[in-house]
Amino acid sequence: MSGNNIVEIRDLCFAYEDRTILDGIDLAIPRGQTVAVLGTSGCGKSTLMRLINGQLRPRRGQVRVDGEDVHALDNDGLYRLRRKMGMMFQVSGLFSDLSVFENVAFPLREHTDLPEDMIRDLVLMKLHAVGLRGAHGLMPGELSGGMERRVALARAVALDPMLIMYDEPFAGLDPISLNVIANLIRRLNDALGTSSIVVTYDVSESLKVVDYVYFIADGRIVAQGPSAEIRASDDPFVRQFIHAEPDGPVRFHYPARPLAADLGLAG
């Protein structure tokens, strides 16, 4: 593994029973950079993240994080490695019966032996970074969707992780909240000196804040490059995705028999 990469993936294959999801994925996440993994819903983006943090095991291939083979680790080793990772879930994943403060404090209490006064200061600092220090006493049910995402982001960076993964961080947000979250991802990545993986289908926002882009389709990397090159690309898949064109390499219909055959009309 190159010392310049925090994540390296080689020939990664994964399937749910006989349905192949990822088929020979190769990618690298350089240290200190923000990288987007783009693709249509159901193309395997979230599955890729679960393979990176060891929730799933591949059928073939290797995932290395910070020089360690993720799927060769025992439970203790995997737990130790996960402490270096932050995760912002697609649906925020806040504990509904804990306050904003307690949600952000949770990973600090779970993974460290810091005294409570230091935990208090760290939580308030993380909430201040996302603009929600004044909301520390609120419950998740009292937050807007954008505020929930910001609290989830504060929790994801609570331990100053070396790697942060964002699962569809822009889904369901209004334009203002979306722009705020996108800018926070970039600003926190640079301020903490961490590396970030943004898994999304929102091309326009991700291209504003990431350094490098991978496109996944049919289980493979079909295009990749720096964000500026991707914006100017004439690759058919990239153009269809960026410009939301209805016709192109991305199929609308899931593979199936001809409709006439399913309706019993075939002659």
HUTA-V755792 format. One record per residue. N is the residue number from 1. RES is the residue in three letters. NEAR is the number of other ideal C-beta (glycine too) atoms within 10 Angstrom. D_FIRST is the distance of its C-alpha to the first C-alpha in Angstrom with 2 decimals. Layout:
BEGIN
n:N res:RES near:NEAR d_first:D_FIRST
n:N res:RES near:NEAR d_first:D_FIRST
END
This chain:
BEGIN
n:1 res:MET near:16 d_first:0.00
n:2 res:SER near:11 d_first:3.77
n:3 res:GLY near:7 d_first:6.29
n:4 res:ASN near:11 d_first:8.41
n:5 res:ASN near:19 d_first:7.28
n:6 res:ILE near:26 d_first:8.85
n:7 res:VAL near:21 d_first:8.53
n:8 res:GLU near:17 d_first:6.84
n:9 res:ILE near:23 d_first:9.59
n:10 res:ARG near:15 d_first:10.41
n:11 res:ASP near:12 d_first:14.11
n:12 res:LEU near:23 d_first:15.26
n:13 res:CYS near:15 d_first:18.97
n:14 res:PHE near:21 d_first:21.43
n:15 res:ALA near:15 d_first:25.23
n:16 res:TYR near:9 d_first:28.21
n:17 res:GLU near:5 d_first:30.35
n:18 res:ASP near:5 d_first:31.04
n:19 res:ARG near:7 d_first:29.94
n:20 res:THR near:15 d_first:26.54
n:21 res:ILE near:21 d_first:24.80
n:22 res:LEU near:25 d_first:21.31
n:23 res:ASP near:17 d_first:21.00
n:24 res:GLY near:14 d_first:17.76
n:25 res:ILE near:24 d_first:15.91
n:26 res:ASP near:14 d_first:12.81
n:27 res:LEU near:19 d_first:11.86
n:28 res:ALA near:19 d_first:9.67
n:29 res:ILE near:24 d_first:11.24
n:30 res:PRO near:15 d_first:11.09
n:31 res:ARG near:16 d_first:12.24
n:32 res:GLY near:16 d_first:16.01
n:33 res:GLN near:18 d_first:16.70
n:34 res:THR near:24 d_first:18.82
n:35 res:VAL near:23 d_first:17.92
n:36 res:ALA near:25 d_first:20.58
n:37 res:VAL near:28 d_first:20.43
n:38 res:LEU near:26 d_first:23.93
n:39 res:GLY near:23 d_first:26.10
n:40 res:THR near:15 d_first:29.44
n:41 res:SER near:9 d_first:30.35
n:42 res:GLY near:11 d_first:29.23
n:43 res:CYS near:22 d_first:26.46
n:44 res:GLY near:25 d_first:23.81
n:45 res:LYS near:24 d_first:22.46
n:46 res:SER near:18 d_first:23.36
n:47 res:THR near:22 d_first:22.22
n:48 res:LEU near:25 d_first:18.69
n:49 res:MET near:20 d_first:18.84
n:50 res:ARG near:15 d_first:20.29
n:51 res:LEU near:23 d_first:17.45
n:52 res:ILE near:22 d_first:14.94
n:53 res:ASN near:17 d_first:17.21
n:54 res:GLY near:19 d_first:18.02
n:55 res:GLN near:12 d_first:21.60
n:56 res:LEU near:16 d_first:21.27
n:57 res:ARG near:11 d_first:19.71
n:58 res:PRO near:19 d_first:18.65
n:59 res:ARG near:12 d_first:20.71
n:60 res:ARG near:13 d_first:17.76
n:61 res:GLY near:18 d_first:14.06
n:62 res:GLN near:15 d_first:11.08
n:63 res:VAL near:23 d_first:10.31
n:64 res:ARG near:20 d_first:7.61
n:65 res:VAL near:24 d_first:9.11
n:66 res:ASP near:16 d_first:8.63
n:67 res:GLY near:11 d_first:6.21
n:68 res:GLU near:16 d_first:9.00
n:69 res:ASP near:12 d_first:10.00
n:70 res:VAL near:23 d_first:12.87
n:71 res:HIS near:15 d_first:15.27
n:72 res:ALA near:11 d_first:15.14
n:73 res:LEU near:16 d_first:16.45
n:74 res:ASP near:8 d_first:20.20
n:75 res:ASN near:8 d_first:22.36
n:76 res:ASP near:8 d_first:22.22
n:77 res:GLY near:14 d_first:18.45
n:78 res:LEU near:17 d_first:18.32
n:79 res:TYR near:12 d_first:21.15
n:80 res:ARG near:13 d_first:19.53
n:81 res:LEU near:18 d_first:16.37
n:82 res:ARG near:19 d_first:18.80
n:83 res:ARG near:15 d_first:20.66
n:84 res:LYS near:17 d_first:17.91
n:85 res:MET near:22 d_first:18.43
n:86 res:GLY near:25 d_first:21.54
n:87 res:MET near:20 d_first:23.10
n:88 res:MET near:25 d_first:26.01
n:89 res:PHE near:18 d_first:27.68
n:90 res:GLN near:16 d_first:29.57
n:91 res:VAL near:13 d_first:32.88
n:92 res:SER near:19 d_first:32.13
n:93 res:GLY near:15 d_first:32.41
n:94 res:LEU near:23 d_first:34.64
n:95 res:PHE near:12 d_first:36.77
n:96 res:SER near:8 d_first:40.20
n:97 res:ASP near:10 d_first:42.18
n:98 res:LEU near:14 d_first:40.35
n:99 res:SER near:18 d_first:41.07
n:100 res:VAL near:27 d_first:38.66
n:101 res:PHE near:19 d_first:38.35
n:102 res:GLU near:16 d_first:37.73
n:103 res:ASN near:26 d_first:35.08
n:104 res:VAL near:29 d_first:32.99
n:105 res:ALA near:23 d_first:33.83
n:106 res:PHE near:16 d_first:32.73
n:107 res:PRO near:18 d_first:28.99
n:108 res:LEU near:20 d_first:30.03
n:109 res:ARG near:13 d_first:32.56
n:110 res:GLU near:10 d_first:30.35
n:111 res:HIS near:15 d_first:27.36
n:112 res:THR near:14 d_first:29.04
n:113 res:ASP near:6 d_first:32.22
n:114 res:LEU near:14 d_first:33.25
n:115 res:PRO near:9 d_first:37.01
n:116 res:GLU near:10 d_first:38.65
n:117 res:ASP near:8 d_first:39.72
n:118 res:MET near:11 d_first:36.17
n:119 res:ILE near:17 d_first:35.02
n:120 res:ARG near:15 d_first:37.95
n:121 res:ASP near:12 d_first:36.97
n:122 res:LEU near:18 d_first:33.31
n:123 res:VAL near:23 d_first:34.48
n:124 res:LEU near:16 d_first:37.00
n:125 res:MET near:13 d_first:34.52
n:126 res:LYS near:24 d_first:32.10
n:127 res:LEU near:23 d_first:35.12
n:128 res:HIS near:13 d_first:36.39
n:129 res:ALA near:18 d_first:33.16
n:130 res:VAL near:23 d_first:33.80
n:131 res:GLY near:13 d_first:37.53
n:132 res:LEU near:19 d_first:38.76
n:133 res:ARG near:16 d_first:39.72
n:134 res:GLY near:10 d_first:43.30
n:135 res:ALA near:18 d_first:42.47
n:136 res:HIS near:20 d_first:41.08
n:137 res:GLY near:10 d_first:44.13
n:138 res:LEU near:15 d_first:44.07
n:139 res:MET near:16 d_first:43.19
n:140 res:PRO near:19 d_first:40.80
n:141 res:GLY near:9 d_first:43.86
n:142 res:GLU near:12 d_first:45.22
n:143 res:LEU near:18 d_first:42.27
n:144 res:SER near:11 d_first:41.95
n:145 res:GLY near:14 d_first:38.99
n:146 res:GLY near:17 d_first:37.46
n:147 res:MET near:20 d_first:38.08
n:148 res:GLU near:21 d_first:36.44
n:149 res:ARG near:29 d_first:33.23
n:150 res:ARG near:25 d_first:33.34
n:151 res:VAL near:26 d_first:33.91
n:152 res:ALA near:25 d_first:30.98
n:153 res:LEU near:26 d_first:28.86
n:154 res:ALA near:27 d_first:30.22
n:155 res:ARG near:28 d_first:29.36
n:156 res:ALA near:25 d_first:25.76
n:157 res:VAL near:22 d_first:25.26
n:158 res:ALA near:25 d_first:27.49
n:159 res:LEU near:18 d_first:24.84
n:160 res:ASP near:15 d_first:23.04
n:161 res:PRO near:20 d_first:19.83
n:162 res:MET near:19 d_first:16.41
n:163 res:LEU near:22 d_first:16.20
n:164 res:ILE near:23 d_first:19.39
n:165 res:MET near:26 d_first:20.05
n:166 res:TYR near:27 d_first:23.37
n:167 res:ASP near:19 d_first:25.07
n:168 res:GLU near:18 d_first:27.78
n:169 res:PRO near:27 d_first:28.71
n:170 res:PHE near:20 d_first:31.45
n:171 res:ALA near:15 d_first:33.25
n:172 res:GLY near:12 d_first:36.95
n:173 res:LEU near:20 d_first:37.20
n:174 res:ASP near:11 d_first:40.00
n:175 res:PRO near:8 d_first:39.14
n:176 res:ILE near:9 d_first:39.55
n:177 res:SER near:18 d_first:37.41
n:178 res:LEU near:19 d_first:34.75
n:179 res:ASN near:16 d_first:34.64
n:180 res:VAL near:19 d_first:34.58
n:181 res:ILE near:22 d_first:31.59
n:182 res:ALA near:23 d_first:29.64
n:183 res:ASN near:13 d_first:30.40
n:184 res:LEU near:20 d_first:29.57
n:185 res:ILE near:24 d_first:26.07
n:186 res:ARG near:16 d_first:25.44
n:187 res:ARG near:13 d_first:27.36
n:188 res:LEU near:22 d_first:25.82
n:189 res:ASN near:21 d_first:22.24
n:190 res:ASP near:12 d_first:23.21
n:191 res:ALA near:11 d_first:25.42
n:192 res:LEU near:17 d_first:23.00
n:193 res:GLY near:10 d_first:19.97
n:194 res:THR near:22 d_first:18.07
n:195 res:SER near:23 d_first:16.08
n:196 res:SER near:29 d_first:18.10
n:197 res:ILE near:26 d_first:18.15
n:198 res:VAL near:28 d_first:21.69
n:199 res:VAL near:25 d_first:22.73
n:200 res:THR near:21 d_first:26.15
n:201 res:TYR near:16 d_first:28.67
n:202 res:ASP near:17 d_first:30.23
n:203 res:VAL near:19 d_first:29.27
n:204 res:SER near:12 d_first:31.61
n:205 res:GLU near:21 d_first:30.56
n:206 res:SER near:25 d_first:26.80
n:207 res:LEU near:17 d_first:26.93
n:208 res:LYS near:13 d_first:28.77
n:209 res:VAL near:20 d_first:26.09
n:210 res:VAL near:25 d_first:22.60
n:211 res:ASP near:18 d_first:20.47
n:212 res:TYR near:19 d_first:18.96
n:213 res:VAL near:24 d_first:20.20
n:214 res:TYR near:24 d_first:19.31
n:215 res:PHE near:24 d_first:22.38
n:216 res:ILE near:24 d_first:22.56
n:217 res:ALA near:19 d_first:25.60
n:218 res:ASP near:15 d_first:26.57
n:219 res:GLY near:21 d_first:23.25
n:220 res:ARG near:14 d_first:21.24
n:221 res:ILE near:17 d_first:19.78
n:222 res:VAL near:19 d_first:22.92
n:223 res:ALA near:19 d_first:22.31
n:224 res:GLN near:19 d_first:19.90
n:225 res:GLY near:16 d_first:20.14
n:226 res:PRO near:11 d_first:21.10
n:227 res:SER near:17 d_first:23.99
n:228 res:ALA near:11 d_first:26.57
n:229 res:GLU near:13 d_first:25.81
n:230 res:ILE near:24 d_first:25.95
n:231 res:ARG near:15 d_first:29.33
n:232 res:ALA near:9 d_first:30.66
n:233 res:SER near:17 d_first:29.26
n:234 res:ASP near:6 d_first:31.84
n:235 res:ASP near:15 d_first:29.68
n:236 res:PRO near:15 d_first:32.13
n:237 res:PHE near:17 d_first:29.90
n:238 res:VAL near:24 d_first:28.81
n:239 res:ARG near:14 d_first:32.44
n:240 res:GLN near:16 d_first:33.79
n:241 res:PHE near:24 d_first:31.48
n:242 res:ILE near:18 d_first:31.97
n:243 res:HIS near:9 d_first:35.71
n:244 res:ALA near:8 d_first:36.32
n:245 res:GLU near:11 d_first:38.12
n:246 res:PRO near:7 d_first:39.71
n:247 res:ASP near:8 d_first:39.32
n:248 res:GLY near:13 d_first:36.16
n:249 res:PRO near:14 d_first:33.25
n:250 res:VAL near:17 d_first:33.04
n:251 res:ARG near:10 d_first:35.74
n:252 res:PHE near:7 d_first:38.07
n:253 res:HIS near:6 d_first:39.12
n:254 res:TYR near:6 d_first:37.03
n:255 res:PRO near:5 d_first:37.47
n:256 res:ALA near:8 d_first:40.90
n:257 res:ARG near:8 d_first:43.97
n:258 res:PRO near:9 d_first:46.55
n:259 res:LEU near:10 d_first:48.51
n:260 res:ALA near:10 d_first:51.75
n:261 res:ALA near:10 d_first:50.53
n:262 res:ASP near:10 d_first:49.62
n:263 res:LEU near:8 d_first:53.00
n:264 res:GLY near:6 d_first:54.83
n:265 res:LEU near:9 d_first:56.10
n:266 res:ALA near:10 d_first:54.62
n:267 res:GLY near:3 d_first:57.43
END
